[in-house]
Amino acid sequence: MGAAISMVSLLFMFFLLLTIPVRAQRTRTETSTTDFIFKGFTGNETEIQTAETARIKPDGLLRLTDRNPNVTGTAFYHKPVRLLDQNSTVGSFSTSFVFVIIPTSSSNGGFGFTFTLSPTPNRTGAESAQYLGLLNKDNDGDPRNHVFAVEFDTVQGFNDVVDRTGNHIGLNFNDLTSEFQEPVIYYANHDRKEDFTLQSGEPIQALLDYDGPTQTLNFTVYPAESKSKPVRPLILRRPVPKLSEIVQEEMYVGFTAATGKDQSSAHYVMGWSFSSGGEHPLAQPLNLSELPRAPPNTAKKGKYNPQVLSLIVALSGVTLILLALLFFFVVYKKRLQEGEILEDWEINHPHRLRYKDLYAATEGFKEYRIIGTGGFGTVYRGSISTSSSDQIAVKKITPNSMQGVREFVAEIESLGRLRHKNLVNLQGWCKHKNDLLLIYDYIPNGSLDSLLYSKPRQSGAVLSWNARFQIAKGIASGLLYLHEEWEKIVIHRDVKPSNVLIESNMNPRLGDFGLARLYERGSQSHTTVVVGTIGYMAPELTRNGNSSSASDVYAFGVLLLEIVSGRRPTDSGTFFLADWVMELYASGEILPAVDPRLGSAYDGGEAKLALSVGLLCCHQRPASRPSMRTVLRYMNGDEDVPEIDDHWGYSDSSRSDFGSKFEGYVSSDKASSSVASFSVTRNSSSSVISGR
């Protein structure tokens, strides 16, 4: 008897062990199933969680947004939905809903709404307009969002390509840029597609079915009042493996919507059903007759009689033709007055910009737009758009003659191709009447001249040694490009602090190519006119006016001594910076030449190196000056600086008559501006290669 009882007990326990997993599995299956249907929302206020402008109206409609500008609205089912199955993969689900979008007017509405899977029953911090009440500019594209959305977009998105229409359906994964997008159509039969407008003001039915085992999605959208359901989905068996990266243990299902500043629509949901769990869940169908009445379409236009409409069109056409002829003569006359009729030589030159665009960019060359004057023109700050990166510097020049314009434009054609990180880019040019306008990059942080002199006087802020040394190397790199690395040899002829612009990261850009000359490699300079700025001009220029890369090296040497010492190259005529530094070098104590405002905050080795290189570049014999490539090797520590010989200075001439030997244009360097004074001289009409 005891043995029998024991056997029964064992069988009972074995039965319990068999049934416990089954019950647990059944419990999991029950908790992972969600089914609901709302044929209107009256009386279901506790089951729909709304936020922002979303409301359940007394007539049973769920309104997501009204037509006020820049608003958002969200509505989610109040309970979370469990979509992950036992293998932590996304299970199948299905949803169906009927919606209405009513724009402000028949031609102006936006921005749309979404059906969304979200980890939260609201979208706190979401923004309006193109963010659709779902995301904001800070979290757009963040994988931590864990949101999947089907967007019903009624305007072209801010990241959409040009050929995509605004009236489309998109699949979005943590991002407002749709990974997949389709224009809104439905298949009336297998051979015919019908398009329609989302914001027509008429009820529209949407059906979404996700198949978990194949990770594919079907989506259908069509006018709810059509006689039959489309024969195939708009999106058919679309693979969406990314969904497994988004869905968490608990997700909320619902809608988000938004309007914009100038484009707004009212978004309504008339009915909604949802089903998840099981092998093939199918949302319950929605019968339009069982749903609340659609909201009135106040954006509809009245219908015109076809004959009246034809008459209006005909009269409008005649009026437009007459107005077009009138405007043609007015514009033609204005273009003649403004000199916009192009000559043959102007048409094929690149980088030509329209005068009216430059006029608009500078607000009519208003006085408060002036950021610098000097040389042969005035520099204006221009704004192509509201973005700070679209600022330009426009220099307005009045040349001596039309022949001078033609010669200078030919020069612009070559100089416009210069591209280097240490050169100011010439963006383009424009001729208007007798004015020539040059367009450059706008660099707002000012010139090296202002950083060495003006700003320390105004604020006491002294340019640091590290910045000075890096600026000097950057200028040397730009000159190396001009002398040796571009397709032609470019002699700048006016290297000085006011022509060096400094970016926010202290990167220097050499500008003002108005005096620059171009030569084919292997040719000789034939320039006979002295141009430049007193204090930076090589001594040979006063004897033969023949500029060369060596004369640029001389000017760089003076500039390098100026950067280190913080002193201008000359004063009234009794002081010459290069001579003073040479005297200190000869005495064996060159470091007293360092700018005293730096105190001890400088590298003595680098300072001695820079001063020695500057003196070597200022050698009175052009052949004894190093090339810019050698200068960079010195400053980078790749090569030792040689000793300066005893014949560095003048032997049979003096500085006292230095200024009397000039002929031609010499810049006074009195411009004060945050943009280089892009000066231009026009002393002859010889070719770009042969000099002027």
Buried (B, 14 or more C-beta within 10 A) or exposed (E): EEEEEEEEEEEEEEEEEEEEEEEEEEEEEEEBBBBBBBBBBBEBEEEBBBBBBBBBBEEBBBBBBBBEEEBBBBBBBEBBBBBBBEEEBBBBBBBBBBBBBBBBEBEBBBBBBBBBBBBBBBBEEBBBBBBBBBBBEEBBEEEEBBBBBBBBBBBBBEEBEEEBBBBBBBBBBBBBBBEBBBEBBBBBEEEEEBEBBBBBBBBBBBBBBBBBEEBBBBBBBBBBEBEEEBEEBBBEEBEBEBBEEBBEEEBBBBBBBBBBEEBBBBBBBBBBBBBBBBEEBBBBEBEEEEBBEBBEBEBEEEEEEEEEEEEEEEEEEEEEEEEEEEEEEEEEEEBEEEBBEEEEEBEEBEBBBEBEEBBEBBEEBEEEBBBBBBBBBBBBBBBBEEEEEEBBBBBBBEBEEEEBBBBBBBBBBBBBEBEBEBBBBBBBBBBBEEBBBBBBBBBBBBBBBBBBBBBBEEEEEBBEBEBBBBBBBBBBBBBBBBBEEBEBBBBBBBBBBBBBBBBEEBBBBBBBBBBBBBBEEEEEBBBBBBBBBBBBBBBBBBEEBBBBBBBBBBBBBBBBBBBBBBBBBBEEEEEBBBBBBBEBBEEEEBEEBBBEEBEEEBEEEBBBBBBBBBBBBBBBEBEBBBBBBBBBBBBEEEEEBEEBEEEBBEEEBEBEEBEEEBEBBBBEBEBBBBBBBBBBBBBBEBEBBBBB
